[in-house]
Amino acid sequence: MKKTTTIFLVTFLVMGLLAACSTPSYFGKTYSPTQNVDVYLDKADVKKPFTTMGTTKVGKGFSSLESAQQKVIELGKAKGADGVIMSLTEEVISTQQTGTGVVTQNKKKNVTGTSSSTTMDVKSKKITATFIKYE
């Protein structure tokens, strides 16, 4: 009985943490929910007059950029946005470096050393979304 309760509590906590990670934070005004949110990738693409109602940033907790984009659209609907202007940014969060070295000696007692190294940037992609309301 105690083991089942412990498994249930651990599962509940893990699911709660995953749900918290996948909900983007929002800063701005809220209106009545909308059914459709127009998606733009540049402010210049919006042809109607609008006001900015809020923003969000999404980076972690999603399996793909498509799922993150869909979550932003759903958030826009819930907050009453008519449109959302999204941009994708990429930032270096860490750098990894690996290297090897080899020293060889031939029959004439000559020593030769060779080395190689590889540097790789670990990058994080983030979606920045600006929610708009048509005037």
Secondary structure, DSSP 4 states (H G I P E B T S, - for coil): -HHHHHHHHHHHHHHHHHHHHTS---EE---S--S--EEESSGGG--S-EEEEEEEEE-SS-SSHHHHHHHHHHHHHHHT-SEEEEEEEEEEEEEEEEEEEEEEE-TT--EEEEEEEEEEEEEEEEEEEEEEEE-
